[in-house]
Amino acid sequence: MRFKMTFVSITFAVQKSFPEMNNRRSFRRKYLYKLLKKIGVRNMGFMTGEEFSSGVDFACKLDQDDYLSSYRQEFYHPRDTIYLDGNSLGLFSHRAEKKLLQALKEWQELAIAGWTKAEPPWFWYGEKLGELTAPLLGAKTRETIVTGSTTLNIHQLIATLYQPETIGHEILIDELNFPSDHYAVKSQLKLLGGDPDKDLIVVKSVDGVTIAEEDIIEKFSQKVGLALLPSVQYQSGQLLDIERLTEAAHRHNIIIGFDLAHSIGAVPHQLSDLGVDFAVWCNYKYLNAGPGAVGGLYLNNKHLGREPALAGWWGHDKSTQFEMKKDFRSADTAGALQIGTIPVLSSAPLFGSLEMINEIGIEKVRERSLKLTGYLLYLIEKRLSGLKIDFSVNTPLEPERRGGHIALRPHREAYKINEALKDRGIIGDFREPDTIRLAPSPLYTSFQDIWKSVDELREIVINDKYQEFSSSRSEVT
Ligand SMILES: Cc1ncc(COP(=O)(O)O)c(C=O)c1O
């Protein structure tokens, strides 16, 4: 309570002294954070909006008091590990296993008849999984389809929606966007006769860690035809303001799409209501559908009925698909953007994951996710301050600006520190050049896991344990 009061009064004082900052919310927060740091206020855990205490008994109590703690038992946990890498590859659940085994049994017993007689029929897997994913996106069933992979779906959507002859000829992306998104956008520009050096607008990050919405909006113009942005930035965990960006893009007739790889399953969305044009995601992170699991795409109602640029028989109107006509008759849903046969075995586990998330409700999942990351931020501030290695946090502290993971930046030796963590069974991941990402899964990470991870981190630094590890990189970090 005392923290909250302090925060409110300092915010008020800052707003009064610098009124020009009042219409720039994120900038104001950032400024406030810097100002507090400058005047020596070290404990900023209160900015997470949670009140915590630092003992392990408090972590136990948080676990006991949360009814969602029981979902932890739904997952297989690798032996002797605390798994904080669910934003790269989520853990295997019993329900996912059950659905996968069911698909294998159907293959065994039904063979080809599985396409129509499996439960649900494999022929409709993409549509059925789309229907179950739609609530996580705030989308309509017909706008959502499970198919392809994030990168493949970016290609399909850009090729279908970007028409430089009728809309602006430039494509906008941000500097920090995932490499595959950059590659896809550049190659699409080339395919359509553009020149990435001139026609690709790359919005720069001011701090190298986050992208300011203001800077993106400043680059919107009638020359921009399409924008592809992340919902949550994969390195820092910054959550962008999708509503604000969509409104601004539409004022310039820009088609706007989001890569939801780091938000789906952790953050709720309102894609239909906001009129977002398109979105893509993968299902192997917070949706725990397995390594290389099938991806998904959303296409707003207003674009349905458009012929896909990359047509394939799986996007054909299903009622006549097997007439085998040579003329393509497009499905009238987002399903039209499917290209080839759905990979049944890498889709089946997703049924189990979506059943679990829909049972809880995505809003509750987000609530728990924020509490876990808030607690982690609090412990970082409380227990890692003043050590010989200084830790900074690259993730925005405000709950409405952070996704599901926390990006920690030790001021040196990040790779070695992460290796030392792994050696102790704490699995986060390292991202070049100097970031350790820790992702508490709202479904299976406990508050005690968080407490123990920070405790080990503290011990690794205090006793120079990271010095025992090499900084030569492995093939996959
Ligand atoms: C933000 C983001 N976009 C795109 C991708 C690429 O996904 P895929 O390999 O499934 O196409 C990833 C993979 O981790 C990602 O994190």
PDBQT file of the ligand as one rigid body, heavy atoms in Angstrom, charges set to zero:
ROOT
HETATM    1  C1  LIG A 501       8.620 -13.882 -33.076  1.00  0.00    +0.000 C 
HETATM    2  C2  LIG A 501       8.866 -15.053 -33.982  1.00  0.00    +0.000 A 
HETATM    3  N1  LIG A 501       8.492 -14.957 -35.257  1.00  0.00    +0.000 NA
HETATM    4  C3  LIG A 501       8.721 -15.963 -36.126  1.00  0.00    +0.000 A 
HETATM    5  C4  LIG A 501       9.326 -17.136 -35.710  1.00  0.00    +0.000 A 
HETATM    6  C5  LIG A 501       9.586 -18.216 -36.694  1.00  0.00    +0.000 C 
HETATM    7  O1  LIG A 501       8.643 -19.229 -36.555  1.00  0.00    +0.000 OA
HETATM    8  P1  LIG A 501       8.606 -20.486 -37.526  1.00  0.00    +0.000 P 
HETATM    9  O2  LIG A 501       9.959 -21.083 -37.535  1.00  0.00    +0.000 OA
HETATM   10  O3  LIG A 501       7.628 -21.414 -36.875  1.00  0.00    +0.000 OA
HETATM   11  O4  LIG A 501       8.184 -20.027 -38.858  1.00  0.00    +0.000 OA
HETATM   12  C6  LIG A 501       9.716 -17.265 -34.371  1.00  0.00    +0.000 A 
HETATM   13  C7  LIG A 501      10.373 -18.509 -33.897  1.00  0.00    +0.000 C 
HETATM   14  O5  LIG A 501      10.776 -18.662 -32.786  1.00  0.00    +0.000 OA
HETATM   15  C8  LIG A 501       9.478 -16.195 -33.489  1.00  0.00    +0.000 A 
HETATM   16  O6  LIG A 501       9.854 -16.238 -32.207  1.00  0.00    +0.000 OA
ENDROOT
TORSDOF 0
